Amino acid sequence: MRESRAKKSLRNSAAGLMNTFLSVVFNFVKRTVFVYVLGAEYLGLNGLFSNILTFLTLADLGLTTAMAYSYYKPLAEDDKGKIAALNRYYGRLYNIIAAAIALLGLLLIPFLKFIVNTENPVSDLEFYGSYLLLLSQTVVTYLFVYKGTLITADQREYIVTRIRTLTSLLCIVFEIIILLLTKKYLLYLSVALIFNVVNNLTISHYANKLFPYIKQNAEKLDKAEAKDIFSNIKSVFIYRLSGVLINSTDNLLISKIIGTVYVGYYSNYLIVINNLTTLVNICFRSLTASLGNVLVTQTKEKQREIFNTMQVASAWFSTVLVSSVYLVINDFICAWLGQDYMLDSLTVFAILMNFYLLCVLQPIWIFREASGLYMQIKYIMLITALVNIVLSIALGMWIGLAGILLASAISKLVTYMWYEPIVLFRKYFSEKPWSFFKKLLLNFVGTCLLTAGLYFLMSFIKMDNLWLLFFVKGFICFAALNVVYLIVYHKNVYFLGIIQRVKNIFIKRQKN
């Protein structure tokens, strides 16, 4: 008997949360060892090369998103023939993509020196060797990604998450051992490559077990279906290109305009934000596959109810997480790595502003991907990307690091921040989006006021022990913000629905 959507979403979220918790702990230990063994220069170089390789992943044309979308209907209808045909089709495409990424990556090698700006240059062996190892990791990922997407589209992302959690934690343990014993950057990267291969092979094995019919000789997709897929891929590619230009050009500009070492300083803050982003994505993205099923089988009223519930959840994340992190992140960095690694308050504000926009737009993005509406907004994203690059260069040369990061937030605010909700509400819900914008504005004003009030109160807390100061301030901020949230939303029907839904799921689990 197939599991319910709610139960699958819960299992996806639980697995994701456990993965996030363990990853946070282990990755912070690894980052600490990395900084103290290799230093900020290698940290910046690692972040820069990873950023460059993000551009190479554009070679997949956004196929992963389009692929998941194409699986929803045949999975809901248990159309094994169609699923097998799609799997075969995507497998061939990804083999071509892996080869294309490898070729593009090799062609970039002569130009790498032009974007690296370090005071203490590393040897050519480590410079080019590290790039080739990171490139190999990227190429290997694309050899089996299509099978993992099939599992996720079937609302069983928890299986993929568990495999990735285990291989990731083992990888981190071995990376730390290698760093402490050898202090060799290239050996450190080699460990990640090996475990990446193990992770992908394991996921492929489980996909073959869950869907044994995909190993059989499947029929080819007809020309009309292949044409539709390529139409989706084209739209997603423009959207994906824009997203990369918006989010992945910062490190390149920081390296060139300010210095590669500052990529390392910024990455220490980014590891905190990325872990929180993962947490946010788990709570929302674990619903995406289930939402894809809902869009196929449920009414517009039911879909609107789910959107409203997501918006209530996003209000919590945007207020509690963003405000708490803004108030204590410098205390954390100071306690963790020392005062020399701290960034100024304007830069921290810019970092958290981008994180705030990510939180509040989650409901819009989830519905966009599940419904295929990315085709309707591809060009506004391209405009956002172009505005971001121009502003980043101008503000980066004027203000510095904070200017580059503020440019990203400003470009989003003046373009897709208002355009995406309009498209979703008009094209999909057939209504005006003003209620959404009103709630968004109230949430932003409330977040600013709460943050300002708590900032004033936190200024009175003084302690010599930096770790104790961080934990005390963090606890007070997190608790106070949650109390305010509960007071504001305790009568909200969608908030009460979330509480009741969670209670029902746990009651069912206890009975089983």
C-alpha positions as CSV (number, residue, x, y, z in Angstrom):
1,M,0.0,0.0,0.0
2,R,1.4,3.4,-1.0
3,E,2.2,5.9,1.8
4,S,0.1,9.1,2.1
5,R,1.5,12.4,0.9
6,A,1.6,13.7,4.4
7,K,3.6,10.7,5.7
8,K,6.1,10.9,2.9
9,S,6.5,14.6,3.4
10,L,7.2,14.0,7.1
11,R,9.7,11.3,6.4
12,N,11.4,13.5,3.8
13,S,11.6,16.4,6.3
14,A,12.8,14.2,9.2
15,A,15.5,12.6,7.1
16,G,16.5,16.1,5.8
17,L,16.6,17.6,9.3
18,M,18.7,14.8,10.7
19,N,21.1,15.2,7.7
20,T,21.3,18.9,8.3
21,F,22.0,18.6,12.0
22,L,24.8,16.1,11.5
23,S,26.2,18.0,8.5
24,V,26.3,21.2,10.5
25,V,28.3,19.6,13.3
26,F,30.7,17.7,11.1
27,N,31.2,20.5,8.6
28,F,32.0,23.1,11.3
29,V,34.6,20.7,12.7
30,K,36.0,20.2,9.2
31,R,36.0,23.9,8.4
32,T,37.8,24.6,11.7
33,V,40.5,22.1,11.0
34,F,40.8,23.4,7.4
35,V,41.3,27.0,8.5
36,Y,43.8,26.2,11.2
37,V,45.8,23.7,9.0
38,L,45.7,25.4,5.6
39,G,44.7,29.0,6.3
40,A,42.4,31.6,4.7
41,E,44.2,31.6,1.3
42,Y,43.3,27.9,0.6
43,L,39.8,28.6,1.9
44,G,39.4,31.4,-0.6
45,L,40.9,29.3,-3.4
46,N,38.5,26.4,-2.6
47,G,35.5,28.7,-2.6
48,L,36.5,30.4,-5.8
49,F,37.0,27.2,-7.8
50,S,33.8,25.8,-6.5
51,N,32.1,28.9,-7.7
52,I,33.6,28.6,-11.1
53,L,32.4,25.1,-11.4
54,T,28.9,26.2,-10.6
55,F,28.9,27.9,-14.0
56,L,29.9,24.6,-15.6
57,T,26.8,22.9,-14.2
58,L,24.8,25.2,-16.6
59,A,25.7,22.5,-19.1
60,D,22.8,20.4,-17.7
61,L,20.4,23.2,-19.1
62,G,18.3,23.0,-15.9
63,L,17.4,19.4,-16.9
64,T,17.1,18.2,-13.3
65,T,14.1,20.6,-12.7
66,A,12.4,19.7,-15.9
67,M,13.0,16.0,-15.3
68,A,11.4,16.0,-11.9
69,Y,8.4,17.8,-13.3
70,S,8.0,15.3,-16.2
71,Y,8.0,12.4,-13.7
72,Y,5.1,13.6,-11.5
73,K,2.2,12.5,-13.8
74,P,3.5,9.0,-14.8
75,L,4.3,8.3,-11.1
76,A,0.9,9.4,-10.0
77,E,-0.7,7.1,-12.7
78,D,1.9,4.3,-12.1
79,D,2.7,4.4,-15.8
80,K,5.8,2.1,-15.7
81,G,6.4,2.2,-19.4
82,K,6.5,6.0,-19.5
83,I,8.8,6.1,-16.4
84,A,11.2,3.6,-18.0
85,A,11.2,5.5,-21.3
86,L,11.9,8.8,-19.5
87,N,14.7,7.2,-17.4
88,R,16.4,5.9,-20.5
89,Y,16.1,9.2,-22.3
90,Y,17.5,11.2,-19.4
91,G,20.3,8.7,-18.8
92,R,21.6,9.3,-22.4
93,L,21.3,13.1,-22.0
94,Y,23.3,13.1,-18.8
95,N,26.1,11.1,-20.3
96,I,26.4,13.8,-22.9
97,I,26.2,16.5,-20.2
98,A,29.0,14.9,-18.2
99,A,31.3,14.9,-21.2
100,A,30.4,18.5,-22.0
101,I,31.2,19.6,-18.5
102,A,34.5,17.9,-18.6
103,L,35.4,19.5,-21.9
104,L,34.3,23.0,-20.8
105,G,36.2,22.6,-17.5
106,L,39.4,21.7,-19.3
107,L,39.0,24.7,-21.7
108,L,38.9,27.1,-18.7
109,I,42.3,26.1,-17.3
110,P,44.4,28.7,-19.2
111,F,42.2,31.5,-17.9
112,L,42.2,30.6,-14.2
113,K,45.2,32.7,-13.2
114,F,43.4,35.9,-14.4
115,I,40.7,35.7,-11.8
116,V,42.7,34.6,-8.8
117,N,44.1,37.5,-6.6
118,T,46.1,36.2,-3.7
119,E,48.9,37.7,-1.6
120,N,50.5,34.3,-1.0
121,P,50.3,32.3,-4.3
122,V,50.1,28.6,-4.1
123,S,52.2,26.2,-6.2
124,D,51.1,25.4,-9.7
125,L,50.7,21.7,-8.7
126,E,48.2,22.6,-6.0
127,F,46.5,25.3,-8.1
128,Y,45.8,23.3,-11.2
129,G,45.6,19.9,-9.3
130,S,42.9,21.2,-7.0
131,Y,40.9,22.6,-9.9
132,L,41.0,19.2,-11.8
133,L,40.0,17.3,-8.7
134,L,37.0,19.6,-8.1
135,L,36.1,19.4,-11.8
136,S,36.2,15.5,-11.6
137,Q,33.8,15.7,-8.6
138,T,31.4,17.8,-10.7
139,V,31.6,15.4,-13.7
140,V,31.0,12.3,-11.6
141,T,27.9,13.7,-10.1
142,Y,26.1,13.9,-13.4
143,L,26.6,10.3,-14.3
144,F,23.8,9.0,-12.0
145,V,21.8,12.1,-11.0
146,Y,18.8,11.2,-13.1
147,K,18.1,8.1,-10.9
148,G,18.2,10.1,-7.7
149,T,15.7,12.6,-9.2
150,L,13.3,9.7,-10.0
151,I,13.4,8.6,-6.3
152,T,12.8,12.2,-5.2
153,A,9.9,12.8,-7.6
154,D,8.3,9.7,-6.1
155,Q,8.1,11.5,-2.8
156,R,10.8,9.3,-1.3
157,E,13.6,11.8,-1.0
158,Y,14.4,10.5,2.5
159,I,16.1,7.5,0.8
160,V,18.5,9.8,-1.2
161,T,19.0,11.9,1.9
162,R,20.0,9.0,4.1
163,I,22.5,7.8,1.6
164,R,24.0,11.2,1.2
165,T,24.1,11.7,4.9
166,L,26.1,8.5,5.5
167,T,28.5,9.0,2.7
168,S,28.9,12.7,3.5
169,L,29.7,12.1,7.2
170,L,32.2,9.3,6.4
171,C,33.8,11.6,3.8
172,I,34.2,14.4,6.4
173,V,35.8,12.1,8.9
174,F,38.3,10.9,6.4
175,E,38.9,14.5,5.1
176,I,39.7,15.6,8.7
177,I,42.1,12.7,9.2
178,I,43.9,13.4,6.0
179,L,44.3,17.1,6.9
180,L,45.6,16.4,10.4
181,L,48.0,13.7,9.3
182,T,49.3,15.1,5.9
183,K,48.3,18.7,5.7
184,K,48.0,18.1,1.9
185,Y,45.2,20.0,0.1
186,L,45.2,17.7,-2.9
187,L,44.8,14.5,-0.8
188,Y,42.0,16.3,1.1
189,L,40.2,16.8,-2.3
190,S,40.8,13.3,-3.4
191,V,38.8,11.9,-0.5
192,A,35.8,13.9,-1.6
193,L,36.0,12.6,-5.1
194,I,36.1,9.0,-3.9
195,F,33.1,9.4,-1.7
196,N,31.2,11.2,-4.4
197,V,31.6,8.1,-6.6
198,V,30.4,5.9,-3.8
199,N,27.4,8.1,-3.1
200,N,26.2,8.1,-6.7
201,L,26.7,4.4,-7.2
202,T,24.7,3.6,-4.0
203,I,21.8,5.9,-5.1
204,S,21.8,4.3,-8.5
205,H,21.6,0.8,-6.9
206,Y,18.6,1.8,-4.7
207,A,16.8,3.3,-7.7
208,N,17.2,0.0,-9.6
209,K,15.7,-1.8,-6.6
210,L,12.8,0.5,-6.2
211,F,12.0,0.7,-9.9
212,P,13.3,-2.6,-11.3
213,Y,11.5,-2.0,-14.6
214,I,13.8,0.9,-15.5
215,K,16.6,-1.6,-16.2
216,Q,14.5,-3.3,-18.9
217,N,14.6,-2.2,-22.6
218,A,12.3,0.7,-22.6
219,E,10.5,2.1,-25.6
220,K,11.7,5.4,-27.0
221,L,9.8,8.6,-26.2
222,D,7.8,9.8,-29.2
223,K,8.8,13.0,-30.9
224,A,6.0,15.1,-29.4
225,E,7.0,14.2,-25.8
226,A,10.7,14.8,-26.6
227,K,9.8,18.2,-28.1
228,D,7.9,19.2,-25.0
229,I,10.8,18.2,-22.7
230,F,13.2,20.3,-24.8
231,S,10.7,23.2,-24.6
232,N,10.8,22.9,-20.8
233,I,14.6,22.6,-20.8
234,K,14.9,25.8,-22.8
235,S,12.9,27.7,-20.3
236,V,14.6,26.2,-17.3
237,F,18.0,26.9,-18.8
238,I,17.3,30.6,-19.1
239,Y,16.0,30.6,-15.5
240,R,19.0,28.5,-14.3
241,L,21.5,30.7,-16.1
242,S,19.9,33.8,-14.5
243,G,20.1,32.2,-11.1
244,V,23.7,31.3,-11.4
245,L,24.6,34.8,-12.6
246,I,22.7,36.3,-9.6
247,N,24.0,33.9,-6.9
248,S,27.3,32.7,-8.2
249,T,29.1,35.7,-9.5
250,D,29.8,37.2,-6.0
251,N,32.9,35.1,-5.3
252,L,34.4,35.9,-8.7
253,L,33.9,39.6,-8.2
254,I,35.1,39.5,-4.6
255,S,38.2,37.7,-5.7
256,K,39.0,40.1,-8.6
257,I,37.9,43.5,-7.0
258,I,38.8,42.9,-3.3
259,G,41.0,39.8,-3.0
260,T,40.7,36.0,-3.0
261,V,41.3,35.8,0.7
262,Y,38.0,37.7,1.3
263,V,36.2,34.9,-0.5
264,G,37.4,32.8,2.4
265,Y,36.2,35.3,5.0
266,Y,32.8,35.5,3.4
267,S,32.6,31.7,3.0
268,N,32.8,31.4,6.8
269,Y,29.6,33.4,7.1
270,L,28.2,31.6,4.1
271,I,28.6,28.2,5.6
272,V,26.2,29.3,8.4
273,I,23.7,30.7,5.9
274,N,24.0,27.7,3.6
275,N,23.2,25.4,6.5
276,L,20.2,27.4,7.5
277,T,19.2,27.6,3.8
278,T,19.3,23.8,3.7
279,L,17.1,23.7,6.7
280,V,14.6,26.0,5.1
281,N,14.7,24.1,1.8
282,I,14.1,20.8,3.6
283,C,11.0,22.0,5.3
284,F,9.7,23.4,2.0
285,R,11.3,21.3,-0.7
286,S,10.3,18.1,0.9
287,L,6.8,19.1,0.0
288,T,7.6,19.8,-3.7
289,A,7.2,16.2,-4.9
290,S,4.0,15.9,-2.9
291,L,2.8,19.2,-4.3
292,G,3.5,17.9,-7.8
293,N,1.1,15.1,-7.0
294,V,-1.4,17.6,-5.5
295,L,-1.3,19.7,-8.7
296,V,-2.2,16.7,-10.7
297,T,-5.0,15.3,-8.5
298,Q,-6.4,18.1,-6.3
299,T,-8.6,21.3,-6.8
300,K,-7.4,24.9,-7.0
301,E,-8.9,25.5,-3.6
302,K,-6.8,22.8,-2.0
303,Q,-3.7,24.1,-3.7
304,R,-4.4,27.7,-2.5
305,E,-4.8,26.3,1.0
306,I,-1.4,24.7,0.8
307,F,0.1,28.0,-0.5
308,N,-1.3,29.9,2.4
309,T,0.0,27.4,4.9
310,M,3.5,27.7,3.3
311,Q,3.3,31.5,3.6
312,V,2.6,31.3,7.3
313,A,5.6,28.9,7.7
314,S,7.8,31.3,5.6
315,A,6.9,34.2,7.9
316,W,8.2,32.2,10.8
317,F,11.5,31.4,9.1
318,S,12.1,34.9,7.8
319,T,11.5,36.5,11.1
320,V,13.0,34.1,13.6
321,L,16.0,32.8,11.7
322,V,17.0,36.1,10.0
323,S,16.7,38.2,13.1
324,S,18.4,35.7,15.4
325,V,21.3,35.1,13.0
326,Y,21.9,38.9,12.4
327,L,22.1,39.5,16.1
328,V,24.6,36.7,17.0
329,I,26.5,35.6,13.9
330,N,29.5,37.9,14.6
331,D,29.6,36.6,18.2
332,F,29.8,33.1,16.7
333,I,32.5,33.9,14.2
334,C,34.6,35.6,16.9
335,A,34.2,32.7,19.3
336,W,34.9,30.1,16.5
337,L,37.7,31.6,14.5
338,G,38.7,34.8,16.2
339,Q,38.1,38.6,15.7
340,D,40.3,38.7,12.6
341,Y,37.8,36.7,10.6
342,M,34.8,39.0,11.5
343,L,33.1,41.1,8.8
344,D,31.6,44.6,9.3
345,S,28.0,45.1,10.3
346,L,27.0,46.4,6.8
347,T,28.3,43.3,5.1
348,V,26.5,41.1,7.6
349,F,23.3,43.1,6.9
350,A,23.7,42.5,3.2
351,I,24.2,38.7,3.7
352,L,21.1,38.5,5.9
353,M,19.1,40.6,3.5
354,N,19.7,38.0,0.8
355,F,18.8,35.2,3.2
356,Y,15.5,37.0,4.2
357,L,14.4,37.2,0.5
358,L,15.1,33.5,0.1
359,C,12.9,32.7,3.1
360,V,9.9,34.8,2.2
361,L,9.8,33.7,-1.5
362,Q,9.9,30.0,-0.7
363,P,6.1,29.5,-1.3
364,I,6.3,31.3,-4.7
365,W,9.4,29.2,-5.8
366,I,7.9,25.9,-4.6
367,F,4.7,26.4,-6.7
368,R,6.7,27.7,-9.6
369,E,8.8,24.6,-9.9
370,A,6.0,22.1,-9.1
371,S,3.6,23.8,-11.6
372,G,6.1,24.5,-14.4
373,L,5.6,28.3,-14.2
374,Y,9.3,28.9,-14.6
375,M,8.6,29.1,-18.3
376,Q,6.6,32.3,-17.6
377,I,9.3,34.2,-15.7
378,K,12.5,33.2,-17.4
379,Y,13.2,36.6,-18.9
380,I,12.7,38.7,-15.7
381,M,15.3,36.5,-14.1
382,L,17.7,37.3,-16.9
383,I,17.1,41.0,-16.3
384,T,17.7,40.5,-12.6
385,A,21.1,38.8,-13.4
386,L,22.2,41.7,-15.7
387,V,21.2,44.3,-13.1
388,N,23.0,42.3,-10.4
389,I,26.3,42.2,-12.4
390,V,26.3,45.9,-13.2
391,L,25.4,46.9,-9.6
392,S,27.9,44.5,-8.1
393,I,30.8,46.0,-10.1
394,A,29.7,49.6,-9.3
395,L,28.9,49.1,-5.6
396,G,31.9,46.7,-5.1
397,M,34.3,49.3,-6.3
398,W,32.6,52.0,-4.2
399,I,31.7,50.2,-1.0
400,G,33.7,47.0,-1.2
401,L,32.5,43.5,-0.1
402,A,29.2,44.9,1.3
403,G,28.5,46.6,-2.0
404,I,28.8,43.4,-4.0
405,L,26.4,41.6,-1.6
406,L,23.9,44.5,-1.4
407,A,23.8,44.5,-5.2
408,S,22.3,41.0,-5.2
409,A,19.5,42.0,-2.8
410,I,18.7,45.2,-4.6
411,S,18.6,43.5,-8.0
412,K,16.1,41.0,-6.6
413,L,13.9,43.6,-5.0
414,V,13.5,45.7,-8.2
415,T,12.8,42.8,-10.5
416,Y,11.5,39.3,-9.7
417,M,10.5,40.1,-6.0
418,W,7.4,41.8,-7.3
419,Y,7.1,40.0,-10.7
420,E,7.0,36.4,-9.7
421,P,4.1,36.7,-7.3
422,I,2.1,38.6,-10.0
423,V,2.6,35.8,-12.5
424,L,1.8,33.0,-10.0
425,F,-1.4,34.6,-8.7
426,R,-2.7,35.8,-12.1
427,K,-1.7,32.8,-14.2
428,Y,-2.3,30.0,-11.7
429,F,-4.7,31.1,-9.0
430,S,-6.6,33.6,-11.2
431,E,-6.6,36.3,-8.5
432,K,-4.7,39.5,-7.6
433,P,-1.5,39.2,-5.5
434,W,-2.1,42.2,-3.2
435,S,-2.9,40.2,-0.1
436,F,0.5,38.4,-0.5
437,F,2.4,41.7,-0.9
438,K,0.5,43.2,2.2
439,K,1.6,40.2,4.3
440,L,5.1,40.5,3.0
441,L,5.4,44.1,3.9
442,L,3.9,43.6,7.4
443,N,6.4,40.8,8.0
444,F,9.4,42.9,6.8
445,V,8.4,45.8,9.0
446,G,7.8,43.5,12.0
447,T,11.2,41.7,11.5
448,C,13.0,45.1,11.4
449,L,11.3,46.4,14.5
450,L,11.9,43.1,16.4
451,T,15.6,43.0,15.4
452,A,16.1,46.7,16.4
453,G,14.5,46.1,19.8
454,L,16.5,42.9,20.5
455,Y,19.7,44.6,19.3
456,F,19.2,47.3,21.9
457,L,18.6,44.7,24.7
458,M,21.5,42.5,23.6
459,S,23.9,45.5,24.0
460,F,23.5,45.2,27.8
461,I,24.7,41.6,27.9
462,K,28.5,41.4,28.6
463,M,30.5,38.3,29.2
464,D,34.2,37.4,29.0
465,N,33.5,33.8,27.7
466,L,32.8,34.3,24.0
467,W,31.1,30.9,23.6
468,L,28.8,31.5,26.6
469,L,28.0,35.0,25.3
470,F,27.0,33.5,21.9
471,F,24.8,30.8,23.4
472,V,23.1,33.1,25.9
473,K,22.3,35.8,23.3
474,G,21.2,33.2,20.8
475,F,18.8,31.5,23.2
476,I,17.3,34.8,24.3
477,C,16.8,36.0,20.7
478,F,15.4,32.7,19.5
479,A,13.0,32.3,22.4
480,A,11.8,35.9,22.3
481,L,11.1,35.8,18.6
482,N,9.2,32.5,18.8
483,V,7.0,33.9,21.6
484,V,6.2,36.9,19.5
485,Y,5.4,34.6,16.5
486,L,3.1,32.5,18.6
487,I,1.3,35.5,20.0
488,V,0.7,36.9,16.5
489,Y,-0.3,33.7,14.8
490,H,-1.9,31.6,17.5
491,K,-5.4,32.2,16.1
492,N,-4.3,31.9,12.4
493,V,-6.3,29.1,10.8
494,Y,-3.3,28.0,8.6
495,F,-0.9,28.0,11.6
496,L,-3.4,25.9,13.6
497,G,-3.7,23.6,10.6
498,I,0.1,23.0,10.6
499,I,0.0,22.1,14.3
500,Q,-3.0,19.8,13.9
501,R,-1.4,18.1,10.8
502,V,1.8,17.4,12.7
503,K,-0.2,16.1,15.7
504,N,-2.2,13.7,13.4
505,I,0.9,12.4,11.7
506,F,2.6,11.6,15.0
507,I,-0.5,10.0,16.4
508,K,-0.7,7.7,13.4
509,R,3.0,6.9,13.8
510,Q,2.5,5.9,17.4
511,K,-0.5,3.7,16.5
512,N,1.6,1.9,13.8
